[in-house]
Amino acid sequence: MAYWALDTWRSNDNNNARERNYWEELYTKQMIAIGWGRIDISQNPNKDEIQKSLKNEYSYYLEKNPAYAASIILNFINLTEDDNILICHGYSWNSDEKVRLYGTAKVTGGYHKGYLDKWLCFLHCAKIDKVKKEYIPKILLVEMLDGKESFRGTLRKMNDEQYNKILAWARP
């Protein structure tokens, strides 16, 4: 069993601006998903295959290393049943805003490729529940995450203590 945080916002391909939140759709369909909808990979890809496909389909990866994105995709594909996911909107080091917590998910099925829309194509079935407290002060979340000043990215690894602290706060 592993613990992760999943951001439900999709960033614009060109300028990394946040443009769409998929929370309601994921909750309704009881699925977790990530994007990079244009890449074409096998059912059991390795990191090199994913990186090559990212470079072929997204021109900006010709200039920057696709290793980070490939790691996110591979980690998502390799989620296993009973992995626990905190569904949230991350925060950057220079933000003082409250952080949005949407819910939690427990992975209930293996990875499959499909399309919820043209962007979201890597999918897992999951049991998703909403949290009671949706907004947590950033300073409190930083403390719960052992001083982590930035918590951004599509899929981020957590440990069980961090996950359970946040869950205890969000579901009193």
LOGU-951495 format. One record per residue (C-alpha): x, y, z. Coordinates in steps of 0.02 Angstrom, whole numbers, plus 32768, in hexadecimal, padded with zeros to 4 digits. Layout:
LOGU-951495
{x = X, y = Y, z = Z}
...
end
This chain:
LOGU-951495
{x = 8000, y = 8000, z = 8000}
{x = 8044, y = 80AA, z = 7FCF}
{x = 800C, y = 815E, z = 7FEB}
{x = 8001, y = 81E3, z = 7F66}
{x = 7FBA, y = 8290, z = 7F42}
{x = 7F65, y = 82AE, z = 7E9B}
{x = 7F44, y = 835B, z = 7E52}
{x = 7EA1, y = 8363, z = 7DEF}
{x = 7ECD, y = 8401, z = 7D8F}
{x = 7F09, y = 83F7, z = 7CDB}
{x = 7F92, y = 846F, z = 7CA7}
{x = 7F99, y = 84C0, z = 7BFD}
{x = 801C, y = 846B, z = 7B8F}
{x = 8073, y = 850D, z = 7B60}
{x = 807E, y = 857A, z = 7BFA}
{x = 8054, y = 8506, z = 7C8B}
{x = 7FBD, y = 8572, z = 7CB7}
{x = 7F33, y = 8518, z = 7D15}
{x = 7E9B, y = 850A, z = 7CA7}
{x = 7E25, y = 847F, z = 7CDC}
{x = 7DFA, y = 8420, z = 7D7A}
{x = 7DC0, y = 836C, z = 7D64}
{x = 7D8A, y = 834B, z = 7E18}
{x = 7CCE, y = 833C, z = 7DFB}
{x = 7CE2, y = 82CB, z = 7D64}
{x = 7D5B, y = 8258, z = 7DBF}
{x = 7CEB, y = 8251, z = 7E58}
{x = 7C50, y = 822B, z = 7DF0}
{x = 7CA7, y = 81A2, z = 7D8C}
{x = 7D07, y = 815E, z = 7E23}
{x = 7DAA, y = 8162, z = 7DC3}
{x = 7E52, y = 81B5, z = 7DD8}
{x = 7EAA, y = 81EF, z = 7D3C}
{x = 7F3E, y = 824E, z = 7CF7}
{x = 7F5C, y = 829A, z = 7C4D}
{x = 7FDA, y = 829F, z = 7BBF}
{x = 7F50, y = 8261, z = 7B4C}
{x = 7FB4, y = 8267, z = 7AAC}
{x = 803B, y = 81EA, z = 7AD9}
{x = 8031, y = 813B, z = 7A94}
{x = 807F, y = 80B6, z = 7B03}
{x = 806D, y = 7FFC, z = 7B22}
{x = 8004, y = 7FB6, z = 7BB1}
{x = 80A1, y = 7F96, z = 7C19}
{x = 811A, y = 8020, z = 7BE6}
{x = 81C4, y = 8047, z = 7C2D}
{x = 8207, y = 80F5, z = 7C50}
{x = 826A, y = 80FE, z = 7BAD}
{x = 81D0, y = 80D6, z = 7B45}
{x = 816B, y = 815D, z = 7B9E}
{x = 81F6, y = 81DF, z = 7B89}
{x = 8204, y = 81B9, z = 7ACF}
{x = 8148, y = 81CA, z = 7AB7}
{x = 8145, y = 826E, z = 7B1A}
{x = 81CC, y = 82B5, z = 7AA8}
{x = 816F, y = 827B, z = 7A0C}
{x = 80C6, y = 82C4, z = 7A40}
{x = 80F1, y = 8360, z = 7AA4}
{x = 8171, y = 83D0, z = 7A50}
{x = 81A4, y = 8427, z = 7AF1}
{x = 81F0, y = 8383, z = 7B2E}
{x = 8270, y = 8393, z = 7AA1}
{x = 82BB, y = 8424, z = 7B03}
{x = 82A0, y = 83E6, z = 7BB4}
{x = 82BB, y = 833D, z = 7C03}
{x = 821C, y = 82D3, z = 7C06}
{x = 825E, y = 8265, z = 7C95}
{x = 81F3, y = 82B8, z = 7D1B}
{x = 8152, y = 82A7, z = 7CB6}
{x = 817F, y = 81F4, z = 7C88}
{x = 8199, y = 81CC, z = 7D41}
{x = 80ED, y = 8212, z = 7D6C}
{x = 809B, y = 81AA, z = 7CE4}
{x = 80F8, y = 810C, z = 7D16}
{x = 80D0, y = 8126, z = 7DCE}
{x = 8018, y = 813D, z = 7DA3}
{x = 8016, y = 80A1, z = 7D35}
{x = 8066, y = 803E, z = 7DC1}
{x = 7FE9, y = 806F, z = 7E48}
{x = 7FA3, y = 7FD3, z = 7E98}
{x = 7EFE, y = 7FA5, z = 7EE7}
{x = 7EEC, y = 7FEF, z = 7F95}
{x = 7F66, y = 807E, z = 7F73}
{x = 7F23, y = 811B, z = 7FC8}
{x = 7F15, y = 81BF, z = 7F6B}
{x = 7EF7, y = 826E, z = 7FB0}
{x = 7EA0, y = 82D2, z = 7F28}
{x = 7ED0, y = 8387, z = 7F39}
{x = 7F11, y = 8425, z = 7EE8}
{x = 7FC8, y = 843B, z = 7F12}
{x = 8022, y = 84D8, z = 7F48}
{x = 80C0, y = 8533, z = 7F18}
{x = 8145, y = 8578, z = 7F8B}
{x = 810E, y = 862C, z = 7F6D}
{x = 8053, y = 8613, z = 7F8C}
{x = 7FFC, y = 8643, z = 802C}
{x = 7F51, y = 8606, z = 7FF5}
{x = 7EF1, y = 857B, z = 8048}
{x = 7F08, y = 84D2, z = 7FF3}
{x = 7E71, y = 847A, z = 7FAB}
{x = 7E52, y = 83C7, z = 7FE0}
{x = 7DCC, y = 836D, z = 7F7B}
{x = 7DCA, y = 82BB, z = 7FB6}
{x = 7E20, y = 8216, z = 7FC8}
{x = 7E29, y = 8180, z = 7F55}
{x = 7E54, y = 80CB, z = 7F6F}
{x = 7E8C, y = 8077, z = 7ECF}
{x = 7E17, y = 7FE6, z = 7EA7}
{x = 7E53, y = 7FB0, z = 7DFC}
{x = 7EEC, y = 7FA4, z = 7D8D}
{x = 7F23, y = 8027, z = 7D12}
{x = 7ED0, y = 8033, z = 7C6A}
{x = 7EDE, y = 80AE, z = 7BDC}
{x = 7E3F, y = 8102, z = 7BA5}
{x = 7E01, y = 81B2, z = 7B93}
{x = 7D96, y = 821A, z = 7C08}
{x = 7DBA, y = 82A7, z = 7B8F}
{x = 7E45, y = 82CF, z = 7B13}
{x = 7EBF, y = 82ED, z = 7BA2}
{x = 7E9C, y = 826D, z = 7C2B}
{x = 7ECD, y = 81C1, z = 7BEC}
{x = 7F24, y = 8162, z = 7C78}
{x = 7E9D, y = 811D, z = 7CEA}
{x = 7E81, y = 80B6, z = 7D87}
{x = 7DDA, y = 808A, z = 7DD4}
{x = 7DD1, y = 80C8, z = 7E87}
{x = 7D5D, y = 80DD, z = 7F1B}
{x = 7D58, y = 8199, z = 7F31}
{x = 7D13, y = 81F5, z = 7FC9}
{x = 7D04, y = 82AF, z = 7FE9}
{x = 7D59, y = 82FF, z = 807F}
{x = 7CF7, y = 8367, z = 80FD}
{x = 7D74, y = 83F7, z = 8109}
{x = 7DA1, y = 8430, z = 805B}
{x = 7E1D, y = 84BB, z = 807E}
{x = 7EB7, y = 84A8, z = 80EA}
{x = 7F2B, y = 8539, z = 8116}
{x = 7FCE, y = 8525, z = 80B6}
{x = 8035, y = 853E, z = 8154}
{x = 7FDD, y = 84AB, z = 81A7}
{x = 7FF1, y = 843C, z = 810F}
{x = 80AB, y = 8468, z = 8103}
{x = 80BC, y = 8431, z = 81B9}
{x = 805F, y = 838D, z = 8197}
{x = 80D2, y = 836E, z = 8102}
{x = 816E, y = 8384, z = 816E}
{x = 8199, y = 8431, z = 812F}
{x = 8182, y = 8411, z = 8075}
{x = 8179, y = 84C3, z = 8030}
{x = 8133, y = 8491, z = 7F87}
{x = 80B9, y = 8406, z = 7F60}
{x = 8097, y = 840F, z = 7EA6}
{x = 808E, y = 8392, z = 7E1B}
{x = 8011, y = 8318, z = 7DD5}
{x = 803C, y = 8286, z = 7E47}
{x = 80A5, y = 8293, z = 7EE4}
{x = 80DF, y = 820B, z = 7F5C}
{x = 80B1, y = 821D, z = 8014}
{x = 80D2, y = 81B1, z = 80AB}
{x = 804A, y = 8164, z = 8116}
{x = 8067, y = 81DC, z = 81A7}
{x = 8053, y = 8276, z = 8137}
{x = 7FB8, y = 822E, z = 80E3}
{x = 7F66, y = 8200, z = 8188}
{x = 7F8A, y = 82AA, z = 81D7}
{x = 7F35, y = 8302, z = 8147}
{x = 7EA5, y = 8287, z = 8146}
{x = 7E89, y = 829C, z = 8202}
{x = 7E7D, y = 8358, z = 81E8}
{x = 7E0D, y = 834E, z = 814D}
{x = 7D96, y = 82CB, z = 8196}
{x = 7D7F, y = 82F8, z = 824D}
end
